[in-house]
Amino acid sequence: MKVAIYSRKSKFTGKGESIENQVQMCKDYLFNQNRNKSFEFLIYEDEGFSGGNTNRPEFQRLMSDVALKKFDILICYRLDRISRNVADFSSTLETLQIYNVDFVSIREQFDTSSPMGRAMIYIASVFAQLERETIAERVRDNMLELAKSGRWLGGTPPLGYKSKTVSYFDENMTERSMVKLASDDEELKIVKLIFDKYLELKSLSNVEAYMLEHYYKTRNGLDFRKSSLRSILTNPVYAKSSEEIFDYLSSQGMMLCGTPDGIHGFLTYNKLKTIYFKNGNHGREFRDTSDWIVAIAKHKGIINSSDWLDVQKIYAGNSDKFTVSARSHNALLTGIIKCAKCGSPMRIMHGPVSKKTGTKLFYYVCTMKKDSKGTRCDNPNGKVEQIDPVVIDAIKDLYKNKEVFLNDLINRTKQKRKIVECDKQEGTLNILIKQKESQIDNLLNKLSLDPDLGDLIIPKVKELKMELSVLKGDLQKSNTAISHLDNEERNLSFIKLLLDKCSIIDTLSHDETKELIRGLTYSITWDGDIGDFNFYFVGSNHA
């Protein structure tokens, strides 16, 4: 009988419910329950991953193997190793039932081969989620209490500041430490410039153009765009605290802590929350402002209260004036075509009405050229009415040579597979991984027998653990590369269907034509100096 064992732990420890211990306990349980049976084991291990969602590499591979019917039973040490989320666990259990795979949790002794086992396992999963949510709520409450003190609670510091640990004495004269924001003078000069320019130009677009023209960069070496400028200009972290700002923030529904002194800035807490999606991924979104907490911080503000409030007033006024215009033109290459000179995306720009045809003209224009007002790129615009028909002709030509194109694509995929499988050396990697794991177990056993050897053994265990991590990373990269190739091979049939559609492109609707182009290309670049563009097809060189 084929049995899958899944083990998970949020971080490595050499004791307790380690990955290795979980696997061994699952094996022991099966052998004790079924003394006269033989088993073939498939091991899936996720180390360093939370049970809050199912976005874990080995778990995803496990669920793929469920669909391929590679095993009959899934066993784990404890229920929350699979998931602490009821919805995720229910979905997993439903998938197992569809493919007739039984599930066993040895700690709770649940077995889905019986109706009572299925009922009890759902109940247990509810309590697992309750435990997770209770812990999360307690952590959140503690963080909010800390936030009221105005200290920095972690994360990426805003531009102009860095985190710094400082010591202090509490009311009992006990020395303690806390983290606060410390000034980065060079970055703060840029922040001050952004506020000054906004007060002068009164437009995000104009400030963006100024920053692009003078090649100012963010901390990560990126260009300042509207989104990053907006984040800086609306952040009270830079403002010198005042009663006026307190009144403004209170009017937004935020909870306020501390006493404004005209010197220190603000810190905002509890702004974002994590949301989980059905595919296992997660993201961040803003909470309602009534959940935000704004406190007087330990760092000094740099923007006068009146200037910061003026910026908020200007920004609010501009936002009220801004309206999204109705889409009057849906060009074929929107979101696909890029500038050949600087690599930036190109977008549609409205032009005048043509005197010859009486119709309105539209152009593809480089976003960097547009946003920097021509100081960072000078690629001439391209007329939509001239470029789009050329693309249609290229698609038709592709259909005429579809057999050559498909054969070339198939040969490229086969060649990639040969290279990846040659580099994979899966057997060698697995042997090395097992050797490292065995060495770690032996050393830990020696340490348990003679704790005095800790100074010698612990450094060696850490070294072996790092080597093991590298080996597992190499194996994961190889498996990922193989998975990508599998996807490419599956996509070949889809590409063939698209190529068949190329013969009737003149009969397709505008949206269908656009989707066809998206499916067959990954990039189109326009060079206005020579009036030419390159058409890059999926899996091949350009046309």
FIPA-998198 format. One record per residue (C-alpha): x, y, z; residue in one letter; chain. Coordinates in steps of 0.25 Angstrom, whole numbers. Example, Ala and Ser with C-alpha at 12.3 -4.5 7.8 and 13.67 -1.06 7.14 Angstrom:
! FIPA-998198
u=49&v=-18&w=31&aa=A&ch=A
u=55&v=-4&w=29&aa=S&ch=A
! end
This chain:
! FIPA-998198
u=0&v=0&w=0&aa=M&ch=A
u=5&v=14&w=-4&aa=K&ch=A
u=5&v=24&w=8&aa=V&ch=A
u=8&v=39&w=8&aa=A&ch=A
u=14&v=45&w=20&aa=I&ch=A
u=13&v=60&w=22&aa=Y&ch=A
u=20&v=68&w=32&aa=S&ch=A
u=22&v=83&w=35&aa=R&ch=A
u=28&v=92&w=45&aa=K&ch=A
u=29&v=107&w=45&aa=S&ch=A
u=44&v=107&w=48&aa=K&ch=A
u=55&v=97&w=51&aa=F&ch=A
u=58&v=91&w=64&aa=T&ch=A
u=65&v=79&w=68&aa=G&ch=A
u=55&v=74&w=78&aa=K&ch=A
u=40&v=71&w=80&aa=G&ch=A
u=32&v=71&w=68&aa=E&ch=A
u=43&v=72&w=58&aa=S&ch=A
u=41&v=69&w=43&aa=I&ch=A
u=49&v=56&w=45&aa=E&ch=A
u=41&v=52&w=58&aa=N&ch=A
u=28&v=54&w=51&aa=Q&ch=A
u=31&v=45&w=40&aa=V&ch=A
u=36&v=34&w=49&aa=Q&ch=A
u=24&v=35&w=58&aa=M&ch=A
u=15&v=33&w=46&aa=C&ch=A
u=22&v=21&w=41&aa=K&ch=A
u=22&v=15&w=55&aa=D&ch=A
u=7&v=17&w=56&aa=Y&ch=A
u=4&v=10&w=43&aa=L&ch=A
u=13&v=-2&w=46&aa=F&ch=A
u=7&v=-3&w=60&aa=N&ch=A
u=-7&v=-3&w=54&aa=Q&ch=A
u=-4&v=-12&w=42&aa=N&ch=A
u=6&v=-22&w=46&aa=R&ch=A
u=4&v=-31&w=34&aa=N&ch=A
u=4&v=-21&w=23&aa=K&ch=A
u=15&v=-14&w=16&aa=S&ch=A
u=16&v=0&w=12&aa=F&ch=A
u=23&v=9&w=1&aa=E&ch=A
u=25&v=23&w=7&aa=F&ch=A
u=24&v=36&w=0&aa=L&ch=A
u=30&v=47&w=9&aa=I&ch=A
u=26&v=62&w=8&aa=Y&ch=A
u=33&v=72&w=17&aa=E&ch=A
u=30&v=87&w=19&aa=D&ch=A
u=40&v=93&w=28&aa=E&ch=A
u=39&v=108&w=31&aa=G&ch=A
u=25&v=110&w=27&aa=F&ch=A
u=12&v=114&w=35&aa=S&ch=A
u=-1&v=106&w=35&aa=G&ch=A
u=-9&v=119&w=33&aa=G&ch=A
u=-10&v=116&w=18&aa=N&ch=A
u=-7&v=105&w=8&aa=T&ch=A
u=3&v=113&w=0&aa=N&ch=A
u=14&v=103&w=3&aa=R&ch=A
u=23&v=96&w=-8&aa=P&ch=A
u=23&v=82&w=-2&aa=E&ch=A
u=8&v=83&w=1&aa=F&ch=A
u=5&v=88&w=-13&aa=Q&ch=A
u=13&v=76&w=-19&aa=R&ch=A
u=5&v=67&w=-9&aa=L&ch=A
u=-8&v=71&w=-14&aa=M&ch=A
u=-4&v=70&w=-29&aa=S&ch=A
u=0&v=56&w=-26&aa=D&ch=A
u=-14&v=53&w=-20&aa=V&ch=A
u=-20&v=56&w=-33&aa=A&ch=A
u=-10&v=47&w=-40&aa=L&ch=A
u=-14&v=36&w=-30&aa=K&ch=A
u=0&v=33&w=-25&aa=K&ch=A
u=-4&v=28&w=-12&aa=F&ch=A
u=-16&v=22&w=-4&aa=D&ch=A
u=-14&v=28&w=10&aa=I&ch=A
u=-10&v=42&w=15&aa=L&ch=A
u=-4&v=42&w=29&aa=I&ch=A
u=1&v=53&w=38&aa=C&ch=A
u=5&v=54&w=52&aa=Y&ch=A
u=-5&v=65&w=56&aa=R&ch=A
u=-17&v=71&w=49&aa=L&ch=A
u=-12&v=86&w=49&aa=D&ch=A
u=1&v=81&w=41&aa=R&ch=A
u=-9&v=81&w=29&aa=I&ch=A
u=-15&v=94&w=32&aa=S&ch=A
u=-20&v=103&w=44&aa=R&ch=A
u=-31&v=109&w=35&aa=N&ch=A
u=-44&v=102&w=34&aa=V&ch=A
u=-47&v=106&w=20&aa=A&ch=A
u=-34&v=101&w=15&aa=D&ch=A
u=-35&v=88&w=23&aa=F&ch=A
u=-49&v=85&w=18&aa=S&ch=A
u=-45&v=88&w=3&aa=S&ch=A
u=-33&v=78&w=5&aa=T&ch=A
u=-42&v=67&w=11&aa=L&ch=A
u=-52&v=69&w=0&aa=E&ch=A
u=-41&v=67&w=-10&aa=T&ch=A
u=-36&v=55&w=-3&aa=L&ch=A
u=-50&v=49&w=-3&aa=Q&ch=A
u=-52&v=52&w=-18&aa=I&ch=A
u=-39&v=43&w=-21&aa=Y&ch=A
u=-43&v=33&w=-10&aa=N&ch=A
u=-31&v=36&w=-2&aa=V&ch=A
u=-32&v=33&w=13&aa=D&ch=A
u=-27&v=43&w=23&aa=F&ch=A
u=-21&v=39&w=37&aa=V&ch=A
u=-16&v=48&w=48&aa=S&ch=A
u=-9&v=40&w=59&aa=I&ch=A
u=-9&v=50&w=70&aa=R&ch=A
u=-25&v=52&w=70&aa=E&ch=A
u=-26&v=37&w=64&aa=Q&ch=A
u=-36&v=42&w=54&aa=F&ch=A
u=-38&v=33&w=41&aa=D&ch=A
u=-47&v=38&w=30&aa=T&ch=A
u=-50&v=24&w=25&aa=S&ch=A
u=-62&v=24&w=35&aa=S&ch=A
u=-73&v=34&w=36&aa=P&ch=A
u=-71&v=37&w=50&aa=M&ch=A
u=-56&v=40&w=47&aa=G&ch=A
u=-60&v=50&w=36&aa=R&ch=A
u=-70&v=57&w=46&aa=A&ch=A
u=-60&v=58&w=57&aa=M&ch=A
u=-48&v=63&w=48&aa=I&ch=A
u=-57&v=75&w=44&aa=Y&ch=A
u=-60&v=78&w=59&aa=I&ch=A
u=-45&v=77&w=62&aa=A&ch=A
u=-41&v=86&w=50&aa=S&ch=A
u=-51&v=97&w=56&aa=V&ch=A
u=-44&v=97&w=69&aa=F&ch=A
u=-30&v=98&w=62&aa=A&ch=A
u=-35&v=110&w=55&aa=Q&ch=A
u=-41&v=116&w=68&aa=L&ch=A
u=-27&v=114&w=75&aa=E&ch=A
u=-20&v=121&w=63&aa=R&ch=A
u=-30&v=133&w=63&aa=E&ch=A
u=-29&v=134&w=78&aa=T&ch=A
u=-14&v=135&w=78&aa=I&ch=A
u=-14&v=145&w=67&aa=A&ch=A
u=-24&v=153&w=74&aa=E&ch=A
u=-16&v=153&w=87&aa=R&ch=A
u=-3&v=157&w=79&aa=V&ch=A
u=-11&v=168&w=72&aa=R&ch=A
u=-16&v=174&w=85&aa=D&ch=A
u=-2&v=174&w=91&aa=N&ch=A
u=4&v=181&w=79&aa=M&ch=A
u=-7&v=191&w=80&aa=L&ch=A
u=-3&v=194&w=94&aa=E&ch=A
u=11&v=195&w=90&aa=L&ch=A
u=7&v=205&w=79&aa=A&ch=A
u=1&v=215&w=89&aa=K&ch=A
u=15&v=217&w=94&aa=S&ch=A
u=20&v=222&w=80&aa=G&ch=A
u=31&v=212&w=78&aa=R&ch=A
u=34&v=206&w=65&aa=W&ch=A
u=29&v=192&w=64&aa=L&ch=A
u=36&v=186&w=52&aa=G&ch=A
u=35&v=186&w=37&aa=G&ch=A
u=41&v=194&w=27&aa=T&ch=A
u=44&v=208&w=32&aa=P&ch=A
u=38&v=220&w=24&aa=P&ch=A
u=48&v=227&w=15&aa=L&ch=A
u=56&v=237&w=23&aa=G&ch=A
u=57&v=228&w=35&aa=Y&ch=A
u=64&v=215&w=40&aa=K&ch=A
u=61&v=206&w=52&aa=S&ch=A
u=70&v=208&w=64&aa=K&ch=A
u=70&v=200&w=77&aa=T&ch=A
u=71&v=209&w=90&aa=V&ch=A
u=72&v=206&w=105&aa=S&ch=A
u=64&v=212&w=116&aa=Y&ch=A
u=60&v=210&w=130&aa=F&ch=A
u=46&v=208&w=135&aa=D&ch=A
u=39&v=213&w=147&aa=E&ch=A
u=46&v=202&w=155&aa=N&ch=A
u=60&v=206&w=150&aa=M&ch=A
u=61&v=193&w=142&aa=T&ch=A
u=68&v=195&w=129&aa=E&ch=A
u=60&v=191&w=117&aa=R&ch=A
u=61&v=193&w=102&aa=S&ch=A
u=52&v=199&w=91&aa=M&ch=A
u=52&v=201&w=76&aa=V&ch=A
u=50&v=215&w=70&aa=K&ch=A
u=52&v=222&w=57&aa=L&ch=A
u=65&v=229&w=55&aa=A&ch=A
u=68&v=240&w=44&aa=S&ch=A
u=75&v=237&w=31&aa=D&ch=A
u=79&v=252&w=27&aa=D&ch=A
u=81&v=249&w=13&aa=E&ch=A
u=68&v=242&w=11&aa=E&ch=A
u=61&v=253&w=19&aa=L&ch=A
u=66&v=263&w=9&aa=K&ch=A
u=59&v=256&w=-2&aa=I&ch=A
u=46&v=255&w=6&aa=V&ch=A
u=47&v=270&w=9&aa=K&ch=A
u=49&v=273&w=-6&aa=L&ch=A
u=36&v=265&w=-9&aa=I&ch=A
u=28&v=273&w=1&aa=F&ch=A
u=33&v=286&w=-4&aa=D&ch=A
u=31&v=283&w=-19&aa=K&ch=A
u=17&v=278&w=-16&aa=Y&ch=A
u=14&v=291&w=-9&aa=L&ch=A
u=20&v=298&w=-21&aa=E&ch=A
u=14&v=290&w=-33&aa=L&ch=A
u=1&v=285&w=-26&aa=K&ch=A
u=1&v=273&w=-35&aa=S&ch=A
u=6&v=258&w=-33&aa=L&ch=A
u=8&v=258&w=-48&aa=S&ch=A
u=17&v=270&w=-48&aa=N&ch=A
u=25&v=265&w=-36&aa=V&ch=A
u=27&v=252&w=-42&aa=E&ch=A
u=32&v=258&w=-55&aa=A&ch=A
u=42&v=267&w=-47&aa=Y&ch=A
u=47&v=254&w=-39&aa=M&ch=A
u=49&v=247&w=-52&aa=L&ch=A
u=56&v=258&w=-59&aa=E&ch=A
u=66&v=260&w=-48&aa=H&ch=A
u=68&v=245&w=-46&aa=Y&ch=A
u=64&v=244&w=-32&aa=Y&ch=A
u=63&v=229&w=-27&aa=K&ch=A
u=56&v=222&w=-15&aa=T&ch=A
u=64&v=215&w=-5&aa=R&ch=A
u=63&v=202&w=-14&aa=N&ch=A
u=68&v=210&w=-26&aa=G&ch=A
u=55&v=211&w=-33&aa=L&ch=A
u=49&v=223&w=-39&aa=D&ch=A
u=39&v=231&w=-31&aa=F&ch=A
u=25&v=229&w=-37&aa=R&ch=A
u=12&v=235&w=-33&aa=K&ch=A
u=9&v=223&w=-23&aa=S&ch=A
u=22&v=225&w=-15&aa=S&ch=A
u=20&v=240&w=-15&aa=L&ch=A
u=6&v=239&w=-10&aa=R&ch=A
u=10&v=230&w=1&aa=S&ch=A
u=20&v=240&w=6&aa=I&ch=A
u=12&v=252&w=4&aa=L&ch=A
u=0&v=246&w=12&aa=T&ch=A
u=8&v=240&w=23&aa=N&ch=A
u=8&v=247&w=37&aa=P&ch=A
u=21&v=241&w=41&aa=V&ch=A
u=28&v=253&w=35&aa=Y&ch=A
u=19&v=264&w=42&aa=A&ch=A
u=22&v=271&w=54&aa=K&ch=A
u=11&v=268&w=64&aa=S&ch=A
u=0&v=279&w=67&aa=S&ch=A
u=-14&v=280&w=72&aa=E&ch=A
u=-18&v=284&w=57&aa=E&ch=A
u=-13&v=271&w=52&aa=I&ch=A
u=-19&v=263&w=63&aa=F&ch=A
u=-33&v=270&w=59&aa=D&ch=A
u=-30&v=266&w=45&aa=Y&ch=A
u=-27&v=251&w=48&aa=L&ch=A
u=-39&v=250&w=57&aa=S&ch=A
u=-48&v=255&w=47&aa=S&ch=A
u=-43&v=243&w=38&aa=Q&ch=A
u=-48&v=234&w=50&aa=G&ch=A
u=-34&v=230&w=55&aa=M&ch=A
u=-31&v=227&w=69&aa=M&ch=A
u=-21&v=237&w=75&aa=L&ch=A
u=-11&v=235&w=86&aa=C&ch=A
u=-1&v=244&w=93&aa=G&ch=A
u=1&v=259&w=94&aa=T&ch=A
u=5&v=268&w=82&aa=P&ch=A
u=18&v=276&w=85&aa=D&ch=A
u=21&v=282&w=72&aa=G&ch=A
u=34&v=274&w=71&aa=I&ch=A
u=32&v=259&w=70&aa=H&ch=A
u=25&v=252&w=58&aa=G&ch=A
u=14&v=242&w=57&aa=F&ch=A
u=14&v=227&w=55&aa=L&ch=A
u=1&v=220&w=50&aa=T&ch=A
u=-2&v=205&w=54&aa=Y&ch=A
u=-12&v=195&w=50&aa=N&ch=A
u=-14&v=200&w=36&aa=K&ch=A
u=-13&v=187&w=29&aa=L&ch=A
u=-18&v=173&w=30&aa=K&ch=A
u=-15&v=160&w=23&aa=T&ch=A
u=-25&v=154&w=14&aa=I&ch=A
u=-24&v=140&w=9&aa=Y&ch=A
u=-29&v=135&w=-5&aa=F&ch=A
u=-35&v=122&w=-9&aa=K&ch=A
u=-22&v=118&w=-17&aa=N&ch=A
u=-14&v=119&w=-4&aa=G&ch=A
u=-7&v=132&w=-7&aa=N&ch=A
u=-9&v=144&w=2&aa=H&ch=A
u=-8&v=159&w=1&aa=G&ch=A
u=-10&v=172&w=9&aa=R&ch=A
u=-21&v=182&w=9&aa=E&ch=A
u=-24&v=195&w=17&aa=F&ch=A
u=-34&v=194&w=29&aa=R&ch=A
u=-44&v=204&w=31&aa=D&ch=A
u=-38&v=217&w=37&aa=T&ch=A
u=-47&v=215&w=50&aa=S&ch=A
u=-37&v=203&w=53&aa=D&ch=A
u=-25&v=212&w=51&aa=W&ch=A
u=-17&v=216&w=63&aa=I&ch=A
u=-8&v=229&w=62&aa=V&ch=A
u=2&v=232&w=73&aa=A&ch=A
u=12&v=242&w=76&aa=I&ch=A
u=25&v=236&w=73&aa=A&ch=A
u=39&v=236&w=79&aa=K&ch=A
u=45&v=242&w=66&aa=H&ch=A
u=45&v=256&w=62&aa=K&ch=A
u=36&v=261&w=51&aa=G&ch=A
u=42&v=270&w=39&aa=I&ch=A
u=30&v=276&w=33&aa=I&ch=A
u=23&v=288&w=39&aa=N&ch=A
u=9&v=285&w=44&aa=S&ch=A
u=3&v=296&w=35&aa=S&ch=A
u=11&v=291&w=22&aa=D&ch=A
u=6&v=276&w=25&aa=W&ch=A
u=-8&v=281&w=26&aa=L&ch=A
u=-7&v=289&w=13&aa=D&ch=A
u=-2&v=277&w=6&aa=V&ch=A
u=-14&v=269&w=10&aa=Q&ch=A
u=-23&v=280&w=6&aa=K&ch=A
u=-17&v=281&w=-8&aa=I&ch=A
u=-17&v=266&w=-9&aa=Y&ch=A
u=-32&v=264&w=-5&aa=A&ch=A
u=-35&v=275&w=-15&aa=G&ch=A
u=-28&v=269&w=-26&aa=N&ch=A
u=-35&v=255&w=-23&aa=S&ch=A
u=-48&v=262&w=-23&aa=D&ch=A
u=-46&v=268&w=-37&aa=K&ch=A
u=-40&v=255&w=-43&aa=F&ch=A
u=-50&v=246&w=-51&aa=T&ch=A
u=-48&v=234&w=-59&aa=V&ch=A
u=-51&v=237&w=-73&aa=S&ch=A
u=-59&v=227&w=-81&aa=A&ch=A
u=-51&v=217&w=-89&aa=R&ch=A
u=-52&v=223&w=-103&aa=S&ch=A
u=-41&v=214&w=-110&aa=H&ch=A
u=-37&v=200&w=-107&aa=N&ch=A
u=-24&v=198&w=-115&aa=A&ch=A
u=-20&v=184&w=-119&aa=L&ch=A
u=-6&v=185&w=-112&aa=L&ch=A
u=-10&v=192&w=-99&aa=T&ch=A
u=-2&v=185&w=-88&aa=G&ch=A
u=7&v=178&w=-98&aa=I&ch=A
u=15&v=188&w=-106&aa=I&ch=A
u=27&v=194&w=-99&aa=K&ch=A
u=37&v=205&w=-103&aa=C&ch=A
u=49&v=199&w=-110&aa=A&ch=A
u=58&v=211&w=-105&aa=K&ch=A
u=56&v=210&w=-90&aa=C&ch=A
u=47&v=198&w=-88&aa=G&ch=A
u=36&v=205&w=-81&aa=S&ch=A
u=21&v=201&w=-85&aa=P&ch=A
u=14&v=209&w=-95&aa=M&ch=A
u=0&v=214&w=-93&aa=R&ch=A
u=-11&v=221&w=-102&aa=I&ch=A
u=-11&v=236&w=-104&aa=M&ch=A
u=-22&v=243&w=-111&aa=H&ch=A
u=-18&v=252&w=-123&aa=G&ch=A
u=-25&v=261&w=-132&aa=P&ch=A
u=-36&v=258&w=-142&aa=V&ch=A
u=-30&v=254&w=-156&aa=S&ch=A
u=-32&v=264&w=-167&aa=K&ch=A
u=-32&v=253&w=-177&aa=K&ch=A
u=-41&v=243&w=-171&aa=T&ch=A
u=-49&v=251&w=-161&aa=G&ch=A
u=-46&v=241&w=-150&aa=T&ch=A
u=-39&v=243&w=-137&aa=K&ch=A
u=-25&v=239&w=-136&aa=L&ch=A
u=-19&v=231&w=-125&aa=F&ch=A
u=-4&v=228&w=-122&aa=Y&ch=A
u=4&v=218&w=-114&aa=Y&ch=A
u=13&v=227&w=-105&aa=V&ch=A
u=25&v=223&w=-96&aa=C&ch=A
u=20&v=225&w=-81&aa=T&ch=A
u=34&v=229&w=-77&aa=M&ch=A
u=34&v=240&w=-88&aa=K&ch=A
u=21&v=244&w=-84&aa=K&ch=A
u=23&v=245&w=-69&aa=D&ch=A
u=37&v=251&w=-70&aa=S&ch=A
u=32&v=261&w=-80&aa=K&ch=A
u=42&v=256&w=-90&aa=G&ch=A
u=54&v=257&w=-81&aa=T&ch=A
u=57&v=242&w=-79&aa=R&ch=A
u=52&v=237&w=-93&aa=C&ch=A
u=50&v=243&w=-106&aa=D&ch=A
u=44&v=231&w=-114&aa=N&ch=A
u=34&v=236&w=-124&aa=P&ch=A
u=20&v=232&w=-123&aa=N&ch=A
u=14&v=222&w=-132&aa=G&ch=A
u=0&v=223&w=-139&aa=K&ch=A
u=-9&v=212&w=-134&aa=V&ch=A
u=-16&v=212&w=-148&aa=E&ch=A
u=-2&v=209&w=-154&aa=Q&ch=A
u=3&v=199&w=-144&aa=I&ch=A
u=-9&v=190&w=-141&aa=D&ch=A
u=-11&v=186&w=-156&aa=P&ch=A
u=4&v=181&w=-157&aa=V&ch=A
u=2&v=173&w=-144&aa=V&ch=A
u=-11&v=166&w=-151&aa=I&ch=A
u=-2&v=163&w=-163&aa=D&ch=A
u=9&v=157&w=-154&aa=A&ch=A
u=-2&v=148&w=-148&aa=I&ch=A
u=-7&v=143&w=-161&aa=K&ch=A
u=7&v=140&w=-166&aa=D&ch=A
u=9&v=132&w=-153&aa=L&ch=A
u=-2&v=123&w=-157&aa=Y&ch=A
u=4&v=121&w=-171&aa=K&ch=A
u=16&v=115&w=-164&aa=N&ch=A
u=9&v=109&w=-152&aa=K&ch=A
u=15&v=95&w=-154&aa=E&ch=A
u=29&v=101&w=-154&aa=V&ch=A
u=26&v=109&w=-142&aa=F&ch=A
u=20&v=98&w=-134&aa=L&ch=A
u=32&v=88&w=-138&aa=N&ch=A
u=42&v=99&w=-133&aa=D&ch=A
u=34&v=101&w=-120&aa=L&ch=A
u=34&v=86&w=-118&aa=I&ch=A
u=49&v=84&w=-121&aa=N&ch=A
u=52&v=96&w=-111&aa=R&ch=A
u=44&v=89&w=-100&aa=T&ch=A
u=51&v=76&w=-102&aa=K&ch=A
u=64&v=82&w=-102&aa=Q&ch=A
u=61&v=90&w=-89&aa=K&ch=A
u=56&v=77&w=-82&aa=R&ch=A
u=69&v=69&w=-86&aa=K&ch=A
u=77&v=81&w=-80&aa=I&ch=A
u=69&v=81&w=-67&aa=V&ch=A
u=68&v=66&w=-65&aa=E&ch=A
u=83&v=65&w=-67&aa=C&ch=A
u=86&v=76&w=-57&aa=D&ch=A
u=75&v=71&w=-47&aa=K&ch=A
u=83&v=58&w=-42&aa=Q&ch=A
u=71&v=56&w=-33&aa=E&ch=A
u=76&v=42&w=-28&aa=G&ch=A
u=89&v=48&w=-24&aa=T&ch=A
u=83&v=60&w=-17&aa=L&ch=A
u=73&v=51&w=-10&aa=N&ch=A
u=85&v=42&w=-5&aa=I&ch=A
u=92&v=54&w=0&aa=L&ch=A
u=80&v=60&w=7&aa=I&ch=A
u=78&v=46&w=14&aa=K&ch=A
u=93&v=46&w=18&aa=Q&ch=A
u=92&v=60&w=24&aa=K&ch=A
u=79&v=57&w=32&aa=E&ch=A
u=86&v=44&w=37&aa=S&ch=A
u=98&v=52&w=41&aa=Q&ch=A
u=90&v=62&w=49&aa=I&ch=A
u=82&v=51&w=56&aa=D&ch=A
u=94&v=44&w=60&aa=N&ch=A
u=100&v=57&w=66&aa=L&ch=A
u=88&v=60&w=73&aa=L&ch=A
u=87&v=46&w=79&aa=N&ch=A
u=102&v=48&w=84&aa=K&ch=A
u=98&v=62&w=90&aa=L&ch=A
u=86&v=56&w=97&aa=S&ch=A
u=96&v=45&w=103&aa=L&ch=A
u=107&v=55&w=107&aa=D&ch=A
u=102&v=70&w=108&aa=P&ch=A
u=117&v=74&w=111&aa=D&ch=A
u=120&v=72&w=96&aa=L&ch=A
u=110&v=83&w=92&aa=G&ch=A
u=122&v=93&w=89&aa=D&ch=A
u=127&v=83&w=79&aa=L&ch=A
u=114&v=77&w=73&aa=I&ch=A
u=104&v=89&w=72&aa=I&ch=A
u=113&v=97&w=62&aa=P&ch=A
u=114&v=84&w=54&aa=K&ch=A
u=99&v=82&w=54&aa=V&ch=A
u=97&v=97&w=49&aa=K&ch=A
u=107&v=95&w=38&aa=E&ch=A
u=101&v=82&w=34&aa=L&ch=A
u=87&v=89&w=34&aa=K&ch=A
u=92&v=100&w=25&aa=M&ch=A
u=97&v=89&w=15&aa=E&ch=A
u=84&v=82&w=16&aa=L&ch=A
u=76&v=95&w=13&aa=S&ch=A
u=85&v=97&w=1&aa=V&ch=A
u=83&v=83&w=-4&aa=L&ch=A
u=68&v=84&w=-2&aa=K&ch=A
u=68&v=97&w=-9&aa=G&ch=A
u=75&v=91&w=-21&aa=D&ch=A
u=65&v=80&w=-22&aa=L&ch=A
u=53&v=89&w=-21&aa=Q&ch=A
u=59&v=98&w=-32&aa=K&ch=A
u=61&v=85&w=-41&aa=S&ch=A
u=46&v=81&w=-38&aa=N&ch=A
u=41&v=95&w=-41&aa=T&ch=A
u=48&v=95&w=-54&aa=A&ch=A
u=42&v=82&w=-58&aa=I&ch=A
u=29&v=87&w=-53&aa=S&ch=A
u=30&v=99&w=-62&aa=H&ch=A
u=34&v=90&w=-74&aa=L&ch=A
u=22&v=81&w=-71&aa=D&ch=A
u=13&v=94&w=-72&aa=N&ch=A
u=20&v=98&w=-85&aa=E&ch=A
u=17&v=84&w=-91&aa=E&ch=A
u=2&v=85&w=-87&aa=R&ch=A
u=1&v=99&w=-93&aa=N&ch=A
u=6&v=94&w=-106&aa=L&ch=A
u=-8&v=89&w=-109&aa=S&ch=A
u=-14&v=102&w=-105&aa=F&ch=A
u=-4&v=110&w=-114&aa=I&ch=A
u=-8&v=100&w=-125&aa=K&ch=A
u=-23&v=105&w=-123&aa=L&ch=A
u=-19&v=119&w=-124&aa=L&ch=A
u=-11&v=117&w=-137&aa=L&ch=A
u=-23&v=111&w=-143&aa=D&ch=A
u=-31&v=123&w=-139&aa=K&ch=A
u=-21&v=132&w=-147&aa=C&ch=A
u=-27&v=128&w=-160&aa=S&ch=A
u=-40&v=134&w=-156&aa=I&ch=A
u=-35&v=146&w=-149&aa=I&ch=A
u=-42&v=156&w=-158&aa=D&ch=A
u=-55&v=150&w=-153&aa=T&ch=A
u=-52&v=151&w=-138&aa=L&ch=A
u=-57&v=162&w=-129&aa=S&ch=A
u=-48&v=173&w=-124&aa=H&ch=A
u=-46&v=166&w=-110&aa=D&ch=A
u=-44&v=152&w=-117&aa=E&ch=A
u=-33&v=158&w=-126&aa=T&ch=A
u=-27&v=165&w=-114&aa=K&ch=A
u=-27&v=152&w=-106&aa=E&ch=A
u=-21&v=144&w=-117&aa=L&ch=A
u=-9&v=154&w=-118&aa=I&ch=A
u=-7&v=153&w=-103&aa=R&ch=A
u=-7&v=137&w=-104&aa=G&ch=A
u=3&v=137&w=-115&aa=L&ch=A
u=13&v=148&w=-111&aa=T&ch=A
u=20&v=152&w=-98&aa=Y&ch=A
u=25&v=165&w=-103&aa=S&ch=A
u=25&v=175&w=-115&aa=I&ch=A
u=34&v=187&w=-115&aa=T&ch=A
u=33&v=200&w=-123&aa=W&ch=A
u=45&v=208&w=-128&aa=D&ch=A
u=39&v=221&w=-133&aa=G&ch=A
u=53&v=226&w=-139&aa=D&ch=A
u=53&v=216&w=-150&aa=I&ch=A
u=38&v=213&w=-150&aa=G&ch=A
u=40&v=199&w=-146&aa=D&ch=A
u=35&v=189&w=-136&aa=F&ch=A
u=40&v=175&w=-132&aa=N&ch=A
u=29&v=164&w=-129&aa=F&ch=A
u=33&v=154&w=-119&aa=Y&ch=A
u=25&v=141&w=-120&aa=F&ch=A
u=23&v=131&w=-108&aa=V&ch=A
u=35&v=122&w=-107&aa=G&ch=A
u=43&v=127&w=-119&aa=S&ch=A
u=51&v=139&w=-125&aa=N&ch=A
u=45&v=151&w=-130&aa=H&ch=A
u=38&v=152&w=-144&aa=A&ch=A
! end
